[in-house]
Amino acid sequence: MSRQYLNEKYCVRCNRKTVGPYLQRHYDLLVDIHNGKKMHFKVLDVSCGNGRNSEWMKSLGHDVVSLDMVNDYGRKCILGQDKIPLPAGSVDVVLCNYLLMFLDRVERNQVLDEIQRVAVPGCKIMVELYPVKDSFATSAEDMVVMQKEIFDKLSWKKLRYSKGKFIAENV
């Protein structure tokens, strides 16, 4: 393991070097395209890991704020405790990939409340979860229950929803 972790939990996906396939495949749901041109967005990458998704979004011209509990990439932020260091209503797209299953219910709710605070109307969010033994979703069934709780807490419009993943819009 190349990274030190605050809570001894480790996402095996953090060492991957290429953009996440779900993000790449569904990028068009996250951004508006007007007359064939992509718009510039303020993107929040919550729990950015090694920055692979942040770097890809930057390469597409977006302004990206990257947060992680380890400050080897992006800004250090203790997710589930700290406020997201952005003003209210300032984010167009939120990437929340492979984080929420490592947070307990109180921590998840704090992160989701902060996402609600910084999201503009029309903001889109991408959430990815997976079951892992050192998380709060140790089985596929736990993950599905957690995913529903997260989606219900946000109460955003469903754009895409499948097992362990969803994209939604703040309406």
C-alpha positions in Angstrom: 0.0 0.0 0.0 1.5 3.3 -1.0 -0.9 5.6 0.9 -1.4 6.1 4.6 -4.9 6.0 5.7 -6.6 7.9 8.5 -9.2 5.3 9.4 -7.3 2.1 8.3 -9.8 1.7 5.5 -8.5 1.4 2.0 -10.2 1.5 -1.4 -8.5 -0.9 -3.8 -9.5 1.4 -6.6 -7.3 4.2 -5.4 -4.2 2.8 -7.1 -5.8 2.7 -10.5 -4.3 5.2 -13.0 -6.9 5.6 -15.6 -10.3 7.5 -15.4 -13.1 5.4 -13.9 -15.0 3.6 -16.6 -18.4 4.6 -15.2 -17.4 8.3 -15.4 -16.0 8.0 -18.9 -19.1 6.1 -20.1 -21.6 8.5 -18.6 -19.8 11.8 -18.8 -22.5 13.1 -21.2 -25.1 12.8 -18.4 -23.0 15.0 -16.1 -22.3 17.9 -18.5 -24.5 19.9 -20.8 -23.5 20.1 -24.5 -24.7 23.2 -26.3 -24.4 23.4 -30.1 -21.8 20.5 -30.0 -19.7 22.4 -27.4 -19.1 21.2 -23.8 -19.7 23.8 -21.2 -17.2 24.6 -18.5 -18.2 23.3 -15.0 -17.1 23.6 -11.4 -16.5 19.9 -10.4 -16.1 18.7 -6.9 -14.3 15.3 -6.6 -15.1 14.1 -3.1 -12.5 11.5 -2.0 -10.4 11.9 -5.1 -7.8 9.3 -4.2 -4.8 9.6 -6.6 -6.7 12.2 -8.7 -7.3 10.1 -11.8 -10.9 11.3 -12.3 -9.9 14.9 -11.3 -7.1 15.0 -13.9 -9.4 13.6 -16.6 -12.1 16.2 -15.9 -9.4 19.0 -15.9 -8.2 17.7 -19.2 -11.7 18.3 -20.6 -11.6 22.0 -19.4 -13.4 21.8 -16.1 -12.4 23.6 -12.9 -12.0 20.8 -10.4 -11.7 20.9 -6.6 -10.3 17.6 -5.3 -10.8 16.5 -1.7 -9.4 13.5 0.1 -8.6 12.5 3.7 -5.0 12.0 2.7 -3.3 15.1 1.2 -1.1 13.4 -1.4 -3.5 14.8 -4.1 -6.0 17.6 -3.7 -7.0 19.3 -0.5 -7.1 17.5 2.8 -10.6 17.2 4.2 -11.7 14.8 6.9 -14.8 13.6 5.1 -17.7 13.1 7.4 -16.4 15.8 9.8 -15.0 18.8 8.0 -17.1 21.2 6.0 -16.4 21.1 2.2 -14.2 24.2 1.7 -16.4 25.8 -0.9 -19.2 28.4 -0.8 -22.8 27.4 -0.9 -24.3 27.0 -4.3 -20.9 26.8 -6.1 -20.6 23.3 -7.6 -22.1 22.1 -10.9 -20.9 18.4 -10.8 -20.0 16.2 -7.9 -18.0 13.0 -8.2 -18.5 10.8 -5.2 -16.8 7.5 -6.2 -16.0 4.8 -3.8 -16.3 6.8 -0.6 -19.6 6.5 1.1 -19.5 2.8 2.0 -16.4 3.6 4.2 -18.4 6.2 6.3 -20.8 5.4 9.0 -24.4 6.8 8.8 -23.6 10.0 10.7 -20.5 10.7 8.5 -22.4 9.9 5.3 -25.2 12.2 6.3 -22.7 15.0 7.0 -21.0 14.6 3.6 -24.4 14.5 1.8 -25.6 17.6 3.7 -22.4 19.4 2.6 -22.9 18.2 -1.0 -26.4 19.6 -0.8 -25.0 22.9 0.5 -22.4 23.4 -2.2 -24.6 22.2 -5.1 -26.2 24.6 -7.5 -29.7 23.9 -8.8 -29.2 21.5 -11.7 -26.0 20.1 -10.2 -25.4 16.5 -11.1 -23.9 13.9 -8.9 -22.2 10.5 -9.7 -22.1 8.0 -6.8 -20.4 4.7 -7.0 -20.3 2.1 -4.2 -19.0 -1.5 -3.9 -19.2 -4.1 -1.2 -16.0 -4.6 0.7 -15.2 -6.3 4.0 -13.7 -3.3 5.8 -16.6 -1.0 5.0 -20.2 -0.5 6.2 -21.5 -2.3 3.1 -19.8 -5.7 3.4 -22.2 -7.5 1.0 -24.1 -6.7 -2.2 -27.3 -6.6 -0.1 -25.8 -4.0 2.3 -24.6 -1.9 -0.6 -28.1 -1.9 -2.2 -29.6 -0.8 1.1 -27.0 1.9 1.5 -27.4 3.1 -2.1 -31.2 3.5 -1.5 -30.6 5.4 1.7 -28.1 7.8 0.0 -30.4 8.4 -3.0 -33.4 9.0 -0.7 -31.4 11.4 1.5 -30.4 13.4 -1.5 -33.9 13.3 -3.0 -32.6 14.4 -6.4 -34.0 13.5 -9.8 -32.8 10.0 -10.9 -31.0 10.1 -14.3 -29.3 6.7 -14.1 -29.6 4.1 -11.4 -28.1 0.6 -11.3 -26.7 -1.7 -8.6 -24.0 0.3 -6.7 -24.1 3.3 -9.0 -26.3 6.3 -9.8 -26.3 9.7 -11.4 -28.9 12.2 -10.2 -29.7 15.9 -10.6 -30.5 18.5 -8.0 -33.9 19.9 -8.8 
